[in-house]
Amino acid sequence: MKDMNRFGIGFWIGAGIYSMINLILNLKNAQQSNILFYNYLITGVAVFGLILNMILLKKTK
């Protein structure tokens, strides 16, 4: 339980949403290229969010 709280609620909500969308795409028998496009898109958004968090962290210190 201690390890779960280390990542924060945003991480777990994001992981849950990511998993649910992948599950829905797989249940709808989406083409693999659509699933890969979604995976690349969500990874890009996550990297962008990480960079913003790092910038904000540096500004607050």
MMTF fields as JSON, N, C-alpha, C and O atoms, coordinates in Angstrom:
{
  "mmtfVersion": "1.0.0",
  "mmtfProducer": "UNKNOWN",
  "numBonds": 243,
  "numAtoms": 244,
  "numGroups": 61,
  "numChains": 1,
  "numModels": 1,
  "chainsPerModel": [1],
  "groupsPerChain": [61],
  "chainIdList": ["A"],
  "bondAtomList": [4, 2, 8, 6, 12, 10, 16, 14, 20, 18, 24, 22, 28, 26, 32, 30, 36, 34, 40, 38, 44, 42, 48, 46, 52, 50, 56, 54, 60, 58, 64, 62, 68, 66, 72, 70, 76, 74, 80, 78, 84, 82, 88, 86, 92, 90, 96, 94, 100, 98, 104, 102, 108, 106, 112, 110, 116, 114, 120, 118, 124, 122, 128, 126, 132, 130, 136, 134, 140, 138, 144, 142, 148, 146, 152, 150, 156, 154, 160, 158, 164, 162, 168, 166, 172, 170, 176, 174, 180, 178, 184, 182, 188, 186, 192, 190, 196, 194, 200, 198, 204, 202, 208, 206, 212, 210, 216, 214, 220, 218, 224, 222, 228, 226, 232, 230, 236, 234, 240, 238],
  "bondOrderList": [1, 1, 1, 1, 1, 1, 1, 1, 1, 1, 1, 1, 1, 1, 1, 1, 1, 1, 1, 1, 1, 1, 1, 1, 1, 1, 1, 1, 1, 1, 1, 1, 1, 1, 1, 1, 1, 1, 1, 1, 1, 1, 1, 1, 1, 1, 1, 1, 1, 1, 1, 1, 1, 1, 1, 1, 1, 1, 1, 1],
  "groupList": [{"groupName": "MET", "atomNameList": ["N", "CA", "C", "O"], "elementList": ["N", "C", "C", "O"], "formalChargeList": [0, 0, 0, 0], "bondAtomList": [1, 0, 2, 1, 3, 2], "bondOrderList": [1, 1, 2], "singleLetterCode": "M", "chemCompType": "L-PEPTIDE LINKING"}, {"groupName": "LYS", "atomNameList": ["N", "CA", "C", "O"], "elementList": ["N", "C", "C", "O"], "formalChargeList": [0, 0, 0, 0], "bondAtomList": [1, 0, 2, 1, 3, 2], "bondOrderList": [1, 1, 2], "singleLetterCode": "K", "chemCompType": "L-PEPTIDE LINKING"}, {"groupName": "ASP", "atomNameList": ["N", "CA", "C", "O"], "elementList": ["N", "C", "C", "O"], "formalChargeList": [0, 0, 0, 0], "bondAtomList": [1, 0, 2, 1, 3, 2], "bondOrderList": [1, 1, 2], "singleLetterCode": "D", "chemCompType": "L-PEPTIDE LINKING"}, {"groupName": "ASN", "atomNameList": ["N", "CA", "C", "O"], "elementList": ["N", "C", "C", "O"], "formalChargeList": [0, 0, 0, 0], "bondAtomList": [1, 0, 2, 1, 3, 2], "bondOrderList": [1, 1, 2], "singleLetterCode": "N", "chemCompType": "L-PEPTIDE LINKING"}, {"groupName": "ARG", "atomNameList": ["N", "CA", "C", "O"], "elementList": ["N", "C", "C", "O"], "formalChargeList": [0, 0, 0, 0], "bondAtomList": [1, 0, 2, 1, 3, 2], "bondOrderList": [1, 1, 2], "singleLetterCode": "R", "chemCompType": "L-PEPTIDE LINKING"}, {"groupName": "PHE", "atomNameList": ["N", "CA", "C", "O"], "elementList": ["N", "C", "C", "O"], "formalChargeList": [0, 0, 0, 0], "bondAtomList": [1, 0, 2, 1, 3, 2], "bondOrderList": [1, 1, 2], "singleLetterCode": "F", "chemCompType": "L-PEPTIDE LINKING"}, {"groupName": "GLY", "atomNameList": ["N", "CA", "C", "O"], "elementList": ["N", "C", "C", "O"], "formalChargeList": [0, 0, 0, 0], "bondAtomList": [1, 0, 2, 1, 3, 2], "bondOrderList": [1, 1, 2], "singleLetterCode": "G", "chemCompType": "PEPTIDE LINKING"}, {"groupName": "ILE", "atomNameList": ["N", "CA", "C", "O"], "elementList": ["N", "C", "C", "O"], "formalChargeList": [0, 0, 0, 0], "bondAtomList": [1, 0, 2, 1, 3, 2], "bondOrderList": [1, 1, 2], "singleLetterCode": "I", "chemCompType": "L-PEPTIDE LINKING"}, {"groupName": "TRP", "atomNameList": ["N", "CA", "C", "O"], "elementList": ["N", "C", "C", "O"], "formalChargeList": [0, 0, 0, 0], "bondAtomList": [1, 0, 2, 1, 3, 2], "bondOrderList": [1, 1, 2], "singleLetterCode": "W", "chemCompType": "L-PEPTIDE LINKING"}, {"groupName": "ALA", "atomNameList": ["N", "CA", "C", "O"], "elementList": ["N", "C", "C", "O"], "formalChargeList": [0, 0, 0, 0], "bondAtomList": [1, 0, 2, 1, 3, 2], "bondOrderList": [1, 1, 2], "singleLetterCode": "A", "chemCompType": "L-PEPTIDE LINKING"}, {"groupName": "TYR", "atomNameList": ["N", "CA", "C", "O"], "elementList": ["N", "C", "C", "O"], "formalChargeList": [0, 0, 0, 0], "bondAtomList": [1, 0, 2, 1, 3, 2], "bondOrderList": [1, 1, 2], "singleLetterCode": "Y", "chemCompType": "L-PEPTIDE LINKING"}, {"groupName": "SER", "atomNameList": ["N", "CA", "C", "O"], "elementList": ["N", "C", "C", "O"], "formalChargeList": [0, 0, 0, 0], "bondAtomList": [1, 0, 2, 1, 3, 2], "bondOrderList": [1, 1, 2], "singleLetterCode": "S", "chemCompType": "L-PEPTIDE LINKING"}, {"groupName": "LEU", "atomNameList": ["N", "CA", "C", "O"], "elementList": ["N", "C", "C", "O"], "formalChargeList": [0, 0, 0, 0], "bondAtomList": [1, 0, 2, 1, 3, 2], "bondOrderList": [1, 1, 2], "singleLetterCode": "L", "chemCompType": "L-PEPTIDE LINKING"}, {"groupName": "GLN", "atomNameList": ["N", "CA", "C", "O"], "elementList": ["N", "C", "C", "O"], "formalChargeList": [0, 0, 0, 0], "bondAtomList": [1, 0, 2, 1, 3, 2], "bondOrderList": [1, 1, 2], "singleLetterCode": "Q", "chemCompType": "L-PEPTIDE LINKING"}, {"groupName": "THR", "atomNameList": ["N", "CA", "C", "O"], "elementList": ["N", "C", "C", "O"], "formalChargeList": [0, 0, 0, 0], "bondAtomList": [1, 0, 2, 1, 3, 2], "bondOrderList": [1, 1, 2], "singleLetterCode": "T", "chemCompType": "L-PEPTIDE LINKING"}, {"groupName": "VAL", "atomNameList": ["N", "CA", "C", "O"], "elementList": ["N", "C", "C", "O"], "formalChargeList": [0, 0, 0, 0], "bondAtomList": [1, 0, 2, 1, 3, 2], "bondOrderList": [1, 1, 2], "singleLetterCode": "V", "chemCompType": "L-PEPTIDE LINKING"}],
  "groupTypeList": [0, 1, 2, 0, 3, 4, 5, 6, 7, 6, 5, 8, 7, 6, 9, 6, 7, 10, 11, 0, 7, 3, 12, 7, 12, 3, 12, 1, 3, 9, 13, 13, 11, 3, 7, 12, 5, 10, 3, 10, 12, 7, 14, 6, 15, 9, 15, 5, 6, 12, 7, 12, 3, 0, 7, 12, 12, 1, 1, 14, 1],
  "groupIdList": [1, 2, 3, 4, 5, 6, 7, 8, 9, 10, 11, 12, 13, 14, 15, 16, 17, 18, 19, 20, 21, 22, 23, 24, 25, 26, 27, 28, 29, 30, 31, 32, 33, 34, 35, 36, 37, 38, 39, 40, 41, 42, 43, 44, 45, 46, 47, 48, 49, 50, 51, 52, 53, 54, 55, 56, 57, 58, 59, 60, 61],
  "secStructList": [7, 2, 2, 2, 2, 2, 2, 7, 2, 2, 2, 2, 2, 2, 2, 2, 2, 2, 2, 2, 2, 2, 2, 2, 2, 2, 2, 6, 6, 7, 7, 2, 2, 2, 2, 2, 2, 2, 2, 2, 2, 2, 2, 2, 2, 2, 2, 2, 2, 2, 2, 2, 2, 2, 2, 2, 2, 2, 2, 2, 7],
  "xCoordList": [0.821, 0.0, 0.865, 0.497, 2.009, 2.902, 3.406, 3.522, 3.709, 4.196, 3.122, 3.44, 1.855, 0.779, 0.667, 0.442, 0.817, 0.675, 1.864, 1.756, 2.986, 4.181, 3.987, 4.554, 3.198, 3.028, 1.98, 2.027, 1.061, 0.027, -1.217, -1.173, -2.323, -3.621, -3.689, -4.364, -3.006, -3.024, -2.465, -2.972, -1.424, -0.814, -1.807, -1.949, -2.496, -3.407, -4.657, -5.177, -5.15, -6.296, -5.902, -6.65, -4.732, -4.244, -4.059, -4.426, -3.495, -3.291, -4.627, -4.769, -5.608, -6.931, -7.627, -8.224, -7.551, -8.169, -7.49, -8.156, -6.165, -5.392, -5.79, -5.984, -5.908, -6.277, -7.703, -7.962, -8.624, -10.017, -10.155, -10.885, -9.46, -9.55, -8.94, -9.483, -7.813, -7.23, -8.173, -8.3, -8.832, -9.782, -10.939, -11.335, -11.477, -12.588, -12.161, -12.904, -10.959, -10.474, -10.318, -10.643, -9.831, -9.66, -11.005, -11.158, -11.978, -13.298, -14.013, -14.794, -13.743, -14.361, -13.62, -13.989, -12.571, -11.73, -11.188, -11.231, -10.679, -10.085, -8.831, -8.172, -8.515, -7.301, -6.087, -6.106, -5.039, -3.825, -3.23, -2.673, -3.336, -2.784, -3.516, -2.89, -4.823, -5.565, -5.131, -5.006, -4.908, -4.47, -3.073, -2.803, -2.191, -0.833, -0.844, -0.098, -1.699, -1.804, -2.245, -1.686, -3.237, -3.693, -2.572, -2.387, -1.825, -0.727, 0.338, 0.85, 0.676, 1.662, 1.137, 1.885, -0.129, -0.732, -0.713, -0.303, -1.145, -1.2, 0.204, 0.409, 1.171, 2.551, 3.099, 3.794, 2.791, 3.222, 2.631, 3.327, 1.36, 0.709, 1.341, 1.538, 1.656, 2.27, 3.66, 4.019, 4.442, 5.78, 5.661, 6.423, 4.71, 4.467, 4.102, 4.608, 3.236, 2.861, 4.038, 4.164, 4.897, 6.082, 7.013, 7.535, 7.217, 8.072, 7.491, 8.223, 6.171, 5.541, 5.693, 5.966, 5.517, 5.68, 7.103, 7.306, 8.085, 9.479, 9.767, 10.475, 9.213, 9.408, 8.769, 9.38, 7.534, 6.855, 7.553, 7.582, 8.116, 8.829, 10.063, 10.366, 10.787, 11.981, 11.624, 12.369, 10.466, 10.073, 9.667, 9.851, 9.115, 8.678, 9.826, 9.696, 10.935, 12.083, 12.957, 13.951],
  "yCoordList": [-1.19, 0.0, 1.254, 2.266, 1.189, 2.338, 2.7, 3.882, 1.698, 1.957, 2.573, 3.379, 2.212, 2.769, 4.275, 5.005, 4.743, 6.16, 6.977, 8.197, 6.344, 7.063, 7.716, 8.779, 7.107, 7.632, 8.732, 9.537, 8.801, 9.829, 9.354, 8.418, 10.021, 9.616, 9.869, 9.126, 10.901, 11.196, 10.05, 9.749, 9.42, 8.291, 7.149, 6.564, 6.826, 5.686, 5.964, 5.058, 7.203, 7.552, 7.471, 6.937, 7.997, 7.936, 6.509, 6.169, 5.679, 4.271, 3.567, 2.742, 3.891, 3.283, 3.689, 2.854, 4.971, 5.455, 4.826, 4.39, 4.78, 4.176, 2.706, 2.253, 1.982, 0.57, 0.388, -0.51, 1.225, 1.117, 1.384, 0.671, 2.406, 2.71, 1.581, 1.209, 1.028, -0.117, -1.306, -2.006, -1.541, -2.642, -2.447, -3.384, -1.232, -0.937, -1.111, -1.679, -0.625, -0.779, -2.252, -2.658, -3.047, -4.474, -5.186, -6.088, -4.789, -5.423, -5.066, -5.861, -3.866, -3.456, -4.015, -3.737, -4.806, -5.365, -4.266, -4.374, -3.211, -2.107, -2.592, -3.53, -1.939, -2.299, -1.987, -1.068, -2.765, -2.584, -1.197, -0.633, -0.634, 0.696, 1.753, 2.711, 1.602, 2.543, 2.437, 3.447, 1.229, 1.032, 1.615, 2.266, 1.391, 1.931, 3.454, 4.1, 4.039, 5.496, 6.042, 7.028, 5.414, 5.851, 5.727, 6.627, 4.627, 4.433, 5.512, 6.035, 5.849, 6.906, 8.253, 9.041, 8.52, 9.785, 9.938, 10.982, 8.925, 9.012, 9.07, 9.711, 8.412, 8.491, 9.901, 10.417, 10.526, 11.903, 12.863, 13.747, 12.698, 13.552, 13.335, 14.291, 12.097, 11.8, 12.428, 12.967, 12.362, 12.971, 14.491, 15.115, 15.082, 16.527, 16.911, 17.905, 16.137, 16.39, 16.25, 17.022, 15.276, 15.08, 16.286, 16.762, 16.776, 17.943, 19.163, 19.906, 19.374, 20.496, 20.368, 21.354, 19.161, 18.957, 19.256, 19.837, 18.87, 19.136, 20.635, 21.138, 21.355, 22.808, 23.482, 24.343, 23.084, 23.68, 23.349, 24.177, 22.154, 21.763, 22.626, 23.036, 22.91, 23.748, 25.178, 25.829, 25.678, 27.049, 27.21, 28.282, 26.156, 26.259, 26.115, 26.524, 25.547, 25.359, 26.548, 26.551],
  "zCoordList": [0.0, 0.0, 0.0, -0.597, 0.666, 0.72, -0.677, -1.001, -1.51, -2.865, -3.752, -4.627, -3.545, -4.359, -4.165, -5.13, -2.947, -2.65, -3.119, -3.245, -3.378, -3.8, -5.162, -5.412, -6.054, -7.401, -7.481, -8.411, -6.569, -6.59, -7.326, -8.124, -7.037, -7.588, -9.09, -9.803, -9.588, -11.021, -11.852, -12.933, -11.345, -12.046, -12.172, -13.245, -11.08, -11.082, -11.906, -12.556, -11.892, -12.731, -14.196, -15.016, -14.527, -15.911, -16.384, -17.509, -15.536, -15.904, -16.101, -17.003, -15.26, -15.388, -16.677, -17.357, -17.014, -18.255, -19.458, -20.397, -19.429, -20.518, -20.707, -21.835, -19.622, -19.699, -20.208, -21.009, -19.755, -20.194, -21.69, -22.38, -22.201, -23.634, -24.448, -25.488, -23.99, -24.7, -24.687, -25.692, -23.569, -23.464, -24.441, -25.134, -24.495, -25.409, -26.858, -27.658, -27.208, -28.582, -28.934, -30.05, -28.007, -28.272, -28.387, -29.211, -27.572, -27.651, -28.949, -29.471, -29.47, -30.733, -31.947, -33.088, -31.695, -32.765, -33.663, -34.889, -33.047, -33.807, -34.507, -34.059, -35.611, -36.333, -35.469, -34.65, -35.668, -34.865, -35.06, -34.119, -36.259, -36.508, -35.681, -35.226, -35.478, -34.639, -33.176, -32.485, -32.721, -31.338, -31.154, -30.145, -32.112, -32.02, -32.061, -31.325, -32.928, -32.987, -31.635, -31.154, -31.02, -29.707, -28.678, -27.859, -28.71, -27.761, -27.928, -26.938, -29.179, -29.422, -28.943, -28.364, -29.178, -28.767, -27.255, -26.746, -26.536, -25.079, -24.484, -23.453, -25.117, -24.638, -24.824, -23.949, -25.956, -26.19, -25.177, -24.676, -24.874, -23.878, -22.5, -21.75, -22.173, -20.874, -20.77, -19.723, -21.846, -21.843, -21.715, -20.977, -22.429, -22.33, -20.895, -20.374, -20.261, -18.874, -17.924, -16.974, -18.168, -17.34, -17.44, -16.432, -18.669, -18.862, -18.149, -17.494, -18.274, -17.575, -16.056, -15.372, -15.539, -14.099, -13.652, -12.585, -14.447, -14.088, -14.097, -13.224, -15.09, -15.167, -13.951, -13.318, -13.629, -12.478, -11.171, -10.261, -11.063, -9.857, -9.661, -8.54, -10.763, -10.677, -10.294, -9.562, -10.792, -10.484, -9.025, -8.447, -8.422, -7.031, -6.039, -4.886, -6.463, -5.532, -5.477, -4.752]
}
